[in-house]
Amino acid sequence: MPENRLTEGNIRQRPNGSWEARYTAGYDLNGKQIQKSVYAPDERSVRRKLRMALAEVEMGQVAYGTGTLGEWLDSWMKDYKFRALEPITYTQYTRIIETIIKPAIGQKKLASIKTPDIQKFINSLQRDGIRQDSGAGGYSTAYIQKIRNMLHDAFDQAATNGLIIRNPVNGVEMPKQTKPQIRVLSHDEQERFIKALDGFELRPMFMLALCTGMRRGELLGLTWDCVDFRNKTITVRQSATRYKDPVTGQAVHTIKEPKTWTSYRKIPMVDNIIPILRNHMQSQRVHMMDPNWNPNDLVFCSSKGTIIEANTVNRYLNQIIKRAELEKFSMHALRHTFATRMMEAGVPAKVVQEMLGHKDVALTLNTYTHVTLDTAHREIAKINNLIDVQEPQNPGDRQPFRGDFPHGFGR
């Protein structure tokens, strides 16, 4: 790709007597020079127009590339990100580009996009975006930050390639961070949900989610060697995920290690979940007799021993919710419910943090402030009788204040 250089321009007199100045305004997506011209009746005027045109290009007021943002993002992903990103991350980038960026601003000319355009797009994500976990309006601040970083990287490469003068993402203000609303089952809802699980094949998995706070991917990637019945613990060391292979375009299911070291953890099992898992193990052995059984040693798997689709889990969950006559919620709500029950029981936040695999205890406390506030009210009630203050039965008995403040008071 050629460097981002501007020529001084070629000036000539045309057969009709007028003057033309041609100059290179940049390069298209294929690296081809973009030639432009200015015209004037005399040489002095055309030189003045040429200087103005080159100045506008230097100031970023004239578009370089002729392609759209969507076309550039396709090239950027193919030429620069195909081997630089992990397949799972590549799939996430592709999904964001195809479902969020392209429908909104993908048809705009790459070189015509300015900072206000990106700012309006970012603002719309918080206002109008559809959250994938709940369907509620507005993406989370963290997700918007990911989209912003993607665009910044893509425009940076475009500037390096000479397609644009400057990166329009520079100067964009991120929206104010808002505290996400979490869904927690009440005690009554929890009982109704557990009752509705009867008869469902994945009942043990949903019960384990309620009793451990494990994430969906962690549950689907759990293997029997990580279940220690003797010591009543579960070791979380991997997660199941699904992505589209960038080469074949086919969906791939795989088991991967957690992204952060805090996700590696041991979770103690409550006594009630142990017989449920033992019975599940016994019933699974029937399927293991099938010659086509896939020996992944997964605790929760298909009838062939393969990884269960996340969409299958969601479909089962929606059926259970409908049977229990509850408002719709995501799998993550079971994780929040587990954490809330722990906090309500007085389990120290540090212990809850470690069981959930949070990076630090501040995240745990900030996420479950609704519980800590209720706990604070209960604790403060314990000292109500320690401060003996009685309000007069007749407020009119108070003596009105007369006179000046004591010397130096309130001055």
C-alpha positions as a LaTeX table, in Angstrom:
\begin{tabular}{lrrr}
\hline
Residue & $x$ (\AA) & $y$ (\AA) & $z$ (\AA) \\
\hline
Met1 & 0.00 & 0.00 & 0.00 \\
Pro2 & 1.53 & 3.41 & $-0.91$ \\
Glu3 & 2.39 & 5.94 & 1.73 \\
Asn4 & 0.08 & 8.83 & 2.51 \\
Arg5 & 1.76 & 11.47 & 0.33 \\
Leu6 & 0.31 & 14.32 & $-1.69$ \\
Thr7 & 1.88 & 15.50 & $-4.91$ \\
Glu8 & 2.39 & 19.17 & $-5.67$ \\
Gly9 & 0.18 & 18.78 & $-8.71$ \\
Asn10 & 0.70 & 19.06 & $-12.48$ \\
Ile11 & $-0.35$ & 22.30 & $-14.11$ \\
Arg12 & $-1.11$ & 22.64 & $-17.81$ \\
Gln13 & $-2.94$ & 24.89 & $-20.20$ \\
Arg14 & $-5.84$ & 23.25 & $-21.96$ \\
Pro15 & $-6.56$ & 23.56 & $-25.72$ \\
Asn16 & $-9.43$ & 25.97 & $-25.00$ \\
Gly17 & $-7.08$ & 28.34 & $-23.18$ \\
Ser18 & $-8.16$ & 27.56 & $-19.61$ \\
Trp19 & $-5.77$ & 26.08 & $-17.04$ \\
Glu20 & $-5.94$ & 22.74 & $-15.20$ \\
Ala21 & $-4.06$ & 21.55 & $-12.09$ \\
Arg22 & $-4.16$ & 17.84 & $-11.33$ \\
Tyr23 & $-3.16$ & 16.41 & $-7.95$ \\
Thr24 & $-3.23$ & 13.14 & $-6.01$ \\
Ala25 & $-5.83$ & 13.25 & $-3.28$ \\
Gly26 & $-5.11$ & 9.83 & $-1.82$ \\
Tyr27 & $-5.69$ & 6.15 & $-2.58$ \\
Asp28 & $-8.69$ & 3.88 & $-2.89$ \\
Leu29 & $-9.16$ & 0.56 & $-1.07$ \\
Asn30 & $-7.03$ & $-1.20$ & $-3.70$ \\
Gly31 & $-4.12$ & 1.22 & $-3.34$ \\
Lys32 & $-4.86$ & 3.04 & $-6.60$ \\
Gln33 & $-4.23$ & 6.80 & $-6.70$ \\
Ile34 & $-7.25$ & 9.09 & $-6.62$ \\
Gln35 & $-6.63$ & 11.94 & $-9.10$ \\
Lys36 & $-8.53$ & 15.21 & $-8.94$ \\
Ser37 & $-8.39$ & 18.48 & $-10.88$ \\
Val38 & $-9.13$ & 22.17 & $-10.40$ \\
Tyr39 & $-9.70$ & 24.65 & $-13.24$ \\
Ala40 & $-9.25$ & 28.41 & $-13.73$ \\
Pro41 & $-9.09$ & 30.89 & $-16.64$ \\
Asp42 & $-5.43$ & 31.77 & $-15.96$ \\
Glu43 & $-2.31$ & 30.16 & $-14.48$ \\
Arg44 & $-2.18$ & 32.37 & $-11.38$ \\
Ser45 & $-5.76$ & 31.50 & $-10.44$ \\
Val46 & $-5.31$ & 27.78 & $-10.99$ \\
Arg47 & $-2.21$ & 27.76 & $-8.79$ \\
Arg48 & $-4.22$ & 29.47 & $-6.03$ \\
Lys49 & $-6.99$ & 26.87 & $-6.37$ \\
Leu50 & $-4.42$ & 24.08 & $-6.26$ \\
Arg51 & $-2.92$ & 25.41 & $-3.02$ \\
Met52 & $-6.40$ & 25.62 & $-1.50$ \\
Ala53 & $-7.27$ & 22.09 & $-2.64$ \\
Leu54 & $-4.09$ & 20.62 & $-1.18$ \\
Ala55 & $-4.65$ & 22.51 & 2.05 \\
Glu56 & $-8.17$ & 21.07 & 2.29 \\
Val57 & $-6.79$ & 17.58 & 1.78 \\
Glu58 & $-4.20$ & 18.12 & 4.51 \\
Met59 & $-6.94$ & 19.35 & 6.85 \\
Gly60 & $-9.01$ & 16.27 & 6.14 \\
Gln61 & $-11.76$ & 18.25 & 4.41 \\
Val62 & $-11.55$ & 16.21 & 1.20 \\
Ala63 & $-12.32$ & 12.52 & 1.08 \\
Tyr64 & $-9.52$ & 10.13 & 0.14 \\
Gly65 & $-11.05$ & 6.69 & $-0.30$ \\
Thr66 & $-14.04$ & 6.14 & $-2.53$ \\
Gly67 & $-15.30$ & 2.97 & $-0.82$ \\
Thr68 & $-17.78$ & 2.66 & 2.01 \\
Leu69 & $-17.01$ & 1.94 & 5.64 \\
Gly70 & $-18.59$ & $-1.49$ & 5.26 \\
Glu71 & $-16.30$ & $-2.33$ & 2.34 \\
Trp72 & $-13.27$ & $-1.19$ & 4.27 \\
Leu73 & $-14.24$ & $-3.24$ & 7.34 \\
Asp74 & $-14.50$ & $-6.32$ & 5.13 \\
Ser75 & $-11.01$ & $-5.68$ & 3.75 \\
Trp76 & $-9.65$ & $-4.87$ & 7.20 \\
Met77 & $-10.95$ & $-8.12$ & 8.67 \\
Lys78 & $-9.67$ & $-10.21$ & 5.74 \\
Asp79 & $-6.23$ & $-8.60$ & 5.35 \\
Tyr80 & $-5.33$ & $-7.58$ & 8.89 \\
Lys81 & $-7.42$ & $-9.51$ & 11.41 \\
Phe82 & $-7.81$ & $-12.97$ & 9.90 \\
Arg83 & $-4.59$ & $-14.30$ & 11.44 \\
Ala84 & $-4.20$ & $-11.72$ & 14.19 \\
Leu85 & $-7.32$ & $-12.72$ & 16.14 \\
Glu86 & $-8.37$ & $-15.92$ & 17.81 \\
Pro87 & $-11.21$ & $-17.62$ & 15.89 \\
Ile88 & $-13.69$ & $-16.88$ & 18.67 \\
Thr89 & $-12.72$ & $-13.19$ & 18.75 \\
Tyr90 & $-12.82$ & $-13.06$ & 14.94 \\
Thr91 & $-16.38$ & $-14.38$ & 15.06 \\
Gln92 & $-17.35$ & $-11.75$ & 17.64 \\
Tyr93 & $-15.88$ & $-8.96$ & 15.49 \\
Thr94 & $-17.71$ & $-10.25$ & 12.42 \\
Arg95 & $-21.02$ & $-10.38$ & 14.32 \\
Ile96 & $-20.60$ & $-6.80$ & 15.56 \\
Ile97 & $-19.74$ & $-5.53$ & 12.07 \\
Glu98 & $-22.61$ & $-7.32$ & 10.32 \\
Thr99 & $-25.37$ & $-6.76$ & 12.89 \\
Ile100 & $-24.49$ & $-3.41$ & 14.47 \\
Ile101 & $-22.03$ & $-1.27$ & 12.52 \\
Lys102 & $-23.03$ & $-1.96$ & 8.92 \\
Pro103 & $-26.78$ & $-1.42$ & 9.39 \\
Ala104 & $-26.12$ & 1.94 & 11.05 \\
Ile105 & $-23.19$ & 3.56 & 9.23 \\
Gly106 & $-21.78$ & 0.89 & 6.91 \\
Gln107 & $-23.04$ & 2.59 & 3.73 \\
Lys108 & $-21.31$ & 5.90 & 4.47 \\
Lys109 & $-18.23$ & 6.74 & 2.42 \\
Leu110 & $-15.16$ & 5.84 & 4.47 \\
Ala111 & $-13.39$ & 9.15 & 3.91 \\
Ser112 & $-16.48$ & 11.26 & 4.54 \\
Ile113 & $-17.06$ & 9.99 & 8.08 \\
Lys114 & $-16.25$ & 12.59 & 10.71 \\
Thr115 & $-16.08$ & 12.53 & 14.51 \\
Pro116 & $-19.71$ & 13.75 & 14.95 \\
Asp117 & $-20.91$ & 10.79 & 12.86 \\
Ile118 & $-19.15$ & 8.33 & 15.15 \\
Gln119 & $-20.36$ & 10.20 & 18.24 \\
Lys120 & $-24.00$ & 9.95 & 17.12 \\
Phe121 & $-23.54$ & 6.25 & 16.38 \\
Ile122 & $-22.01$ & 5.59 & 19.82 \\
Asn123 & $-24.80$ & 7.55 & 21.52 \\
Ser124 & $-27.43$ & 5.53 & 19.66 \\
Leu125 & $-25.95$ & 2.26 & 20.94 \\
Gln126 & $-26.68$ & 3.21 & 24.52 \\
Arg127 & $-30.10$ & 4.60 & 23.67 \\
Asp128 & $-31.45$ & 2.20 & 21.05 \\
Gly129 & $-29.25$ & $-0.90$ & 21.09 \\
Ile130 & $-30.85$ & $-4.23$ & 21.90 \\
Arg131 & $-29.08$ & $-6.13$ & 24.64 \\
Gln132 & $-28.54$ & $-9.75$ & 23.71 \\
Asp133 & $-29.01$ & $-11.02$ & 27.26 \\
Ser134 & $-32.32$ & $-9.44$ & 28.12 \\
Gly135 & $-33.75$ & $-7.75$ & 25.04 \\
Ala136 & $-33.85$ & $-4.46$ & 26.92 \\
Gly137 & $-32.93$ & $-1.17$ & 25.27 \\
Gly138 & $-29.32$ & $-0.05$ & 25.27 \\
Tyr139 & $-26.04$ & $-1.96$ & 25.16 \\
Ser140 & $-23.84$ & $-2.02$ & 28.23 \\
Thr141 & $-21.03$ & 0.51 & 28.49 \\
Ala142 & $-18.45$ & $-2.27$ & 28.29 \\
Tyr143 & $-19.94$ & $-3.58$ & 25.02 \\
Ile144 & $-20.07$ & $-0.08$ & 23.52 \\
Gln145 & $-16.41$ & 0.36 & 24.50 \\
Lys146 & $-15.57$ & $-2.83$ & 22.60 \\
Ile147 & $-17.32$ & $-1.51$ & 19.48 \\
Arg148 & $-15.57$ & 1.84 & 19.84 \\
Asn149 & $-12.16$ & 0.15 & 20.13 \\
Met150 & $-12.86$ & $-1.92$ & 17.02 \\
Leu151 & $-13.70$ & 1.17 & 14.99 \\
His152 & $-10.64$ & 3.01 & 16.29 \\
Asp153 & $-8.40$ & 0.15 & 15.20 \\
Ala154 & $-10.02$ & $-0.05$ & 11.76 \\
Phe155 & $-9.79$ & 3.70 & 11.11 \\
Asp156 & $-6.20$ & 3.75 & 12.35 \\
Gln157 & $-5.28$ & 1.20 & 9.70 \\
Ala158 & $-7.17$ & 3.20 & 7.07 \\
Ala159 & $-5.13$ & 6.28 & 7.98 \\
Thr160 & $-1.89$ & 4.29 & 7.81 \\
Asn161 & $-2.90$ & 3.08 & 4.35 \\
Gly162 & $-3.56$ & 6.62 & 3.16 \\
Leu163 & $-7.30$ & 6.14 & 2.77 \\
Ile164 & $-8.16$ & 8.89 & 5.24 \\
Ile165 & $-6.34$ & 11.86 & 6.77 \\
Arg166 & $-7.20$ & 11.33 & 10.42 \\
Asn167 & $-8.98$ & 8.85 & 12.65 \\
Pro168 & $-12.54$ & 10.18 & 13.30 \\
Val169 & $-12.85$ & 8.04 & 16.45 \\
Asn170 & $-10.33$ & 10.28 & 18.18 \\
Gly171 & $-12.27$ & 12.79 & 20.22 \\
Val172 & $-15.38$ & 10.62 & 20.61 \\
Glu173 & $-16.77$ & 10.74 & 24.15 \\
Met174 & $-17.98$ & 7.50 & 25.66 \\
Pro175 & $-21.44$ & 7.61 & 27.26 \\
Lys176 & $-21.65$ & 7.84 & 31.02 \\
Gln177 & $-21.37$ & 4.42 & 32.57 \\
Thr178 & $-24.66$ & 3.15 & 33.89 \\
Lys179 & $-25.20$ & 0.42 & 36.44 \\
Pro180 & $-26.78$ & $-2.58$ & 34.69 \\
Gln181 & $-30.05$ & $-3.90$ & 36.04 \\
Ile182 & $-29.66$ & $-7.50$ & 37.16 \\
Arg183 & $-32.43$ & $-10.06$ & 37.31 \\
Val184 & $-32.65$ & $-12.03$ & 40.56 \\
Leu185 & $-35.33$ & $-14.59$ & 41.33 \\
Ser186 & $-37.25$ & $-13.94$ & 44.49 \\
His187 & $-37.59$ & $-16.81$ & 46.97 \\
Asp188 & $-41.06$ & $-17.56$ & 45.63 \\
Glu189 & $-39.90$ & $-17.43$ & 42.00 \\
Gln190 & $-36.98$ & $-19.69$ & 42.84 \\
Glu191 & $-39.29$ & $-22.31$ & 44.34 \\
Arg192 & $-41.60$ & $-22.15$ & 41.33 \\
Phe193 & $-38.65$ & $-22.48$ & 38.96 \\
Ile194 & $-37.26$ & $-25.53$ & 40.79 \\
Lys195 & $-40.70$ & $-27.17$ & 40.81 \\
Ala196 & $-41.06$ & $-26.55$ & 37.06 \\
Leu197 & $-37.79$ & $-28.39$ & 36.40 \\
Asp198 & $-39.39$ & $-31.79$ & 37.06 \\
Gly199 & $-39.29$ & $-33.95$ & 33.95 \\
Phe200 & $-36.73$ & $-31.86$ & 32.05 \\
Glu201 & $-33.62$ & $-33.66$ & 30.85 \\
Leu202 & $-31.36$ & $-30.75$ & 31.79 \\
Arg203 & $-32.79$ & $-30.41$ & 35.31 \\
Pro204 & $-29.41$ & $-31.32$ & 36.94 \\
Met205 & $-27.65$ & $-28.55$ & 34.99 \\
Phe206 & $-30.13$ & $-25.84$ & 35.99 \\
Met207 & $-30.00$ & $-27.01$ & 39.61 \\
Leu208 & $-26.21$ & $-26.88$ & 39.57 \\
Ala209 & $-26.38$ & $-23.35$ & 38.16 \\
Leu210 & $-28.61$ & $-22.32$ & 41.06 \\
Cys211 & $-26.35$ & $-24.03$ & 43.61 \\
Thr212 & $-22.95$ & $-22.84$ & 42.32 \\
Gly213 & $-23.41$ & $-19.68$ & 40.24 \\
Met214 & $-21.45$ & $-21.24$ & 37.36 \\
Arg215 & $-21.71$ & $-19.58$ & 33.96 \\
Arg216 & $-23.47$ & $-21.33$ & 31.08 \\
Gly217 & $-20.21$ & $-22.00$ & 29.22 \\
Glu218 & $-18.62$ & $-23.38$ & 32.39 \\
Leu219 & $-21.53$ & $-25.76$ & 32.91 \\
Leu220 & $-21.43$ & $-26.98$ & 29.30 \\
Gly221 & $-17.65$ & $-27.50$ & 29.52 \\
Leu222 & $-17.69$ & $-29.26$ & 32.89 \\
Thr223 & $-16.18$ & $-32.78$ & 32.87 \\
Trp224 & $-16.65$ & $-35.54$ & 35.44 \\
Asp225 & $-13.02$ & $-35.45$ & 36.55 \\
Cys226 & $-13.71$ & $-31.94$ & 37.87 \\
Val227 & $-16.52$ & $-33.21$ & 40.15 \\
Asp228 & $-15.11$ & $-34.37$ & 43.47 \\
Phe229 & $-17.89$ & $-36.12$ & 45.38 \\
Arg230 & $-15.60$ & $-37.07$ & 48.27 \\
Asn231 & $-14.53$ & $-33.49$ & 49.02 \\
Lys232 & $-17.79$ & $-32.00$ & 47.78 \\
Thr233 & $-16.14$ & $-29.59$ & 45.35 \\
Ile234 & $-16.34$ & $-28.67$ & 41.68 \\
Thr235 & $-13.25$ & $-27.39$ & 39.88 \\
Val236 & $-13.87$ & $-24.81$ & 37.16 \\
Arg237 & $-11.02$ & $-24.85$ & 34.65 \\
Gln238 & $-12.61$ & $-24.67$ & 31.19 \\
Ser239 & $-15.60$ & $-23.43$ & 29.27 \\
Ala240 & $-17.53$ & $-24.57$ & 26.20 \\
Thr241 & $-17.96$ & $-22.09$ & 23.39 \\
Arg242 & $-19.17$ & $-21.90$ & 19.81 \\
Tyr243 & $-17.79$ & $-19.85$ & 16.93 \\
Lys244 & $-17.83$ & $-19.74$ & 13.13 \\
Asp245 & $-14.66$ & $-20.98$ & 11.46 \\
Pro246 & $-13.27$ & $-18.05$ & 9.41 \\
Val247 & $-12.08$ & $-20.43$ & 6.66 \\
Thr248 & $-14.97$ & $-22.87$ & 6.25 \\
Gly249 & $-17.76$ & $-20.73$ & 7.67 \\
Gln250 & $-18.97$ & $-23.75$ & 9.63 \\
Ala251 & $-19.96$ & $-23.60$ & 13.30 \\
Val252 & $-17.33$ & $-25.06$ & 15.62 \\
His253 & $-17.86$ & $-26.19$ & 19.21 \\
Thr254 & $-14.81$ & $-26.30$ & 21.42 \\
Ile255 & $-13.61$ & $-26.39$ & 25.01 \\
Lys256 & $-11.24$ & $-23.60$ & 26.01 \\
Glu257 & $-9.50$ & $-22.35$ & 29.12 \\
Pro258 & $-10.95$ & $-19.33$ & 30.93 \\
Lys259 & $-9.79$ & $-15.87$ & 29.84 \\
Thr260 & $-8.69$ & $-14.81$ & 33.31 \\
Trp261 & $-6.94$ & $-16.65$ & 36.13 \\
Thr262 & $-9.74$ & $-15.71$ & 38.55 \\
Ser263 & $-12.11$ & $-17.95$ & 36.58 \\
Tyr264 & $-10.04$ & $-20.97$ & 37.70 \\
Arg265 & $-11.64$ & $-21.87$ & 41.01 \\
Lys266 & $-13.01$ & $-24.57$ & 43.31 \\
Ile267 & $-16.65$ & $-24.32$ & 44.33 \\
Pro268 & $-18.01$ & $-26.20$ & 47.35 \\
Met269 & $-21.16$ & $-28.19$ & 46.64 \\
Val270 & $-24.22$ & $-28.01$ & 48.86 \\
Asp271 & $-25.39$ & $-31.42$ & 50.06 \\
Asn272 & $-28.65$ & $-31.29$ & 48.09 \\
Ile273 & $-26.92$ & $-31.19$ & 44.71 \\
Ile274 & $-24.76$ & $-34.30$ & 45.28 \\
Pro275 & $-27.50$ & $-36.97$ & 44.89 \\
Ile276 & $-28.83$ & $-35.09$ & 41.85 \\
Leu277 & $-25.44$ & $-35.31$ & 40.15 \\
Arg278 & $-24.93$ & $-38.95$ & 41.17 \\
Asn279 & $-28.29$ & $-39.93$ & 39.68 \\
His280 & $-27.45$ & $-37.95$ & 36.53 \\
Met281 & $-24.17$ & $-39.89$ & 36.23 \\
Gln282 & $-26.02$ & $-43.19$ & 36.48 \\
Ser283 & $-28.55$ & $-42.25$ & 33.82 \\
Gln284 & $-25.78$ & $-41.03$ & 31.51 \\
Arg285 & $-24.12$ & $-44.46$ & 31.54 \\
Val286 & $-27.03$ & $-45.83$ & 29.52 \\
His287 & $-26.12$ & $-43.50$ & 26.63 \\
Met288 & $-22.43$ & $-44.39$ & 26.97 \\
Met289 & $-23.22$ & $-47.91$ & 25.71 \\
Asp290 & $-23.97$ & $-46.39$ & 22.28 \\
Pro291 & $-21.05$ & $-47.20$ & 19.89 \\
Asn292 & $-21.31$ & $-43.64$ & 18.52 \\
Trp293 & $-20.79$ & $-42.14$ & 21.97 \\
Asn294 & $-18.25$ & $-39.29$ & 21.98 \\
Pro295 & $-15.97$ & $-39.79$ & 25.02 \\
Asn296 & $-15.62$ & $-36.14$ & 26.02 \\
Asp297 & $-16.42$ & $-37.02$ & 29.65 \\
Leu298 & $-18.82$ & $-34.06$ & 29.75 \\
Val299 & $-21.21$ & $-33.86$ & 32.68 \\
Phe300 & $-23.91$ & $-32.25$ & 30.54 \\
Cys301 & $-23.93$ & $-33.35$ & 26.92 \\
Ser302 & $-26.09$ & $-34.54$ & 24.06 \\
Ser303 & $-27.26$ & $-38.14$ & 23.74 \\
Lys304 & $-24.09$ & $-38.74$ & 21.70 \\
Gly305 & $-21.73$ & $-37.23$ & 24.27 \\
Thr306 & $-21.10$ & $-34.02$ & 22.30 \\
Ile307 & $-21.28$ & $-30.41$ & 23.49 \\
Ile308 & $-24.80$ & $-29.08$ & 23.91 \\
Glu309 & $-25.72$ & $-26.03$ & 21.81 \\
Ala310 & $-26.18$ & $-22.84$ & 23.82 \\
Asn311 & $-29.43$ & $-22.25$ & 21.91 \\
Thr312 & $-30.66$ & $-25.63$ & 23.12 \\
Val313 & $-30.07$ & $-24.55$ & 26.72 \\
Asn314 & $-31.93$ & $-21.29$ & 26.08 \\
Arg315 & $-34.84$ & $-23.16$ & 24.50 \\
Tyr316 & $-35.13$ & $-25.46$ & 27.52 \\
Leu317 & $-34.91$ & $-22.47$ & 29.87 \\
Asn318 & $-37.73$ & $-20.64$ & 28.09 \\
Gln319 & $-39.94$ & $-23.74$ & 28.33 \\
Ile320 & $-39.28$ & $-24.01$ & 32.07 \\
Ile321 & $-39.97$ & $-20.31$ & 32.59 \\
Lys322 & $-43.25$ & $-20.63$ & 30.71 \\
Arg323 & $-44.27$ & $-23.65$ & 32.79 \\
Ala324 & $-43.41$ & $-21.78$ & 36.01 \\
Glu325 & $-45.36$ & $-18.72$ & 34.76 \\
Leu326 & $-42.41$ & $-16.39$ & 35.38 \\
Glu327 & $-41.20$ & $-13.32$ & 33.53 \\
Lys328 & $-38.53$ & $-14.14$ & 30.96 \\
Phe329 & $-34.91$ & $-14.10$ & 32.15 \\
Ser330 & $-31.52$ & $-15.28$ & 30.90 \\
Met331 & $-29.33$ & $-18.10$ & 32.17 \\
His332 & $-27.18$ & $-15.49$ & 33.88 \\
Ala333 & $-30.07$ & $-14.67$ & 36.24 \\
Leu334 & $-29.48$ & $-18.04$ & 37.95 \\
Arg335 & $-25.90$ & $-16.95$ & 38.66 \\
His336 & $-27.17$ & $-13.67$ & 40.11 \\
Thr337 & $-29.73$ & $-15.56$ & 42.18 \\
Phe338 & $-27.07$ & $-17.84$ & 43.66 \\
Ala339 & $-24.89$ & $-14.86$ & 44.61 \\
Thr340 & $-27.85$ & $-13.05$ & 46.14 \\
Arg341 & $-28.81$ & $-16.06$ & 48.27 \\
Met342 & $-25.20$ & $-16.24$ & 49.52 \\
Met343 & $-25.13$ & $-12.57$ & 50.42 \\
Glu344 & $-28.53$ & $-12.80$ & 52.10 \\
Ala345 & $-27.24$ & $-15.70$ & 54.21 \\
Gly346 & $-24.39$ & $-13.52$ & 55.47 \\
Val347 & $-21.61$ & $-15.19$ & 53.49 \\
Pro348 & $-18.67$ & $-12.72$ & 53.34 \\
Ala349 & $-18.39$ & $-10.86$ & 50.04 \\
Lys350 & $-14.81$ & $-12.10$ & 49.61 \\
Val351 & $-16.01$ & $-15.71$ & 49.67 \\
Val352 & $-18.81$ & $-14.94$ & 47.19 \\
Gln353 & $-16.28$ & $-13.22$ & 44.94 \\
Glu354 & $-14.04$ & $-16.29$ & 44.85 \\
Met355 & $-16.96$ & $-18.64$ & 44.20 \\
Leu356 & $-18.17$ & $-16.51$ & 41.29 \\
Gly357 & $-14.68$ & $-16.01$ & 39.86 \\
His358 & $-14.90$ & $-12.21$ & 39.97 \\
Lys359 & $-11.67$ & $-10.29$ & 39.47 \\
Asp360 & $-11.99$ & $-8.39$ & 42.74 \\
Val361 & $-14.41$ & $-8.02$ & 45.61 \\
Ala362 & $-15.39$ & $-4.51$ & 44.51 \\
Leu363 & $-17.12$ & $-5.98$ & 41.46 \\
Thr364 & $-19.08$ & $-8.34$ & 43.70 \\
Leu365 & $-20.11$ & $-5.58$ & 46.10 \\
Asn366 & $-21.07$ & $-3.18$ & 43.29 \\
Thr367 & $-23.10$ & $-5.86$ & 41.49 \\
Tyr368 & $-25.08$ & $-6.88$ & 44.56 \\
Thr369 & $-25.59$ & $-3.53$ & 46.28 \\
His370 & $-29.30$ & $-4.37$ & 46.60 \\
Val371 & $-28.35$ & $-7.14$ & 49.02 \\
Thr372 & $-25.72$ & $-5.18$ & 50.93 \\
Leu373 & $-28.20$ & $-2.34$ & 51.41 \\
Asp374 & $-30.83$ & $-4.69$ & 52.86 \\
Thr375 & $-28.16$ & $-6.16$ & 55.13 \\
Ala376 & $-27.17$ & $-2.67$ & 56.27 \\
His377 & $-30.77$ & $-1.92$ & 57.24 \\
Arg378 & $-30.94$ & $-5.14$ & 59.28 \\
Glu379 & $-27.64$ & $-4.39$ & 61.01 \\
Ile380 & $-28.51$ & $-0.79$ & 61.81 \\
Ala381 & $-31.74$ & $-1.97$ & 63.42 \\
Lys382 & $-29.65$ & $-3.76$ & 66.03 \\
Ile383 & $-28.46$ & $-0.46$ & 67.51 \\
Asn384 & $-31.82$ & 1.27 & 67.54 \\
Asn385 & $-32.08$ & 0.87 & 71.32 \\
Leu386 & $-28.49$ & 1.89 & 71.96 \\
Ile387 & $-29.25$ & 5.55 & 71.32 \\
Asp388 & $-32.08$ & 6.67 & 73.61 \\
Val389 & $-33.82$ & 9.55 & 71.87 \\
Gln390 & $-37.45$ & 10.36 & 72.59 \\
Glu391 & $-39.50$ & 12.86 & 70.64 \\
Pro392 & $-41.79$ & 15.08 & 72.81 \\
Gln393 & $-45.39$ & 13.99 & 72.61 \\
Asn394 & $-46.44$ & 17.55 & 71.84 \\
Pro395 & $-44.07$ & 19.19 & 69.34 \\
Gly396 & $-45.54$ & 22.53 & 70.41 \\
Asp397 & $-43.74$ & 22.17 & 73.76 \\
Arg398 & $-40.48$ & 23.11 & 72.08 \\
Gln399 & $-39.22$ & 26.53 & 73.17 \\
Pro400 & $-38.68$ & 28.91 & 70.27 \\
Phe401 & $-35.13$ & 30.16 & 69.76 \\
Arg402 & $-34.64$ & 33.82 & 70.67 \\
Gly403 & $-31.56$ & 35.97 & 70.61 \\
Asp404 & $-28.28$ & 35.96 & 68.78 \\
Phe405 & $-25.98$ & 33.02 & 68.23 \\
Pro406 & $-23.26$ & 32.60 & 70.82 \\
His407 & $-20.11$ & 34.51 & 70.08 \\
Gly408 & $-18.28$ & 32.96 & 67.12 \\
Phe409 & $-20.97$ & 30.34 & 66.41 \\
Gly410 & $-22.09$ & 30.12 & 62.81 \\
Arg411 & $-19.92$ & 32.98 & 61.71 \\
\hline
\end{tabular}
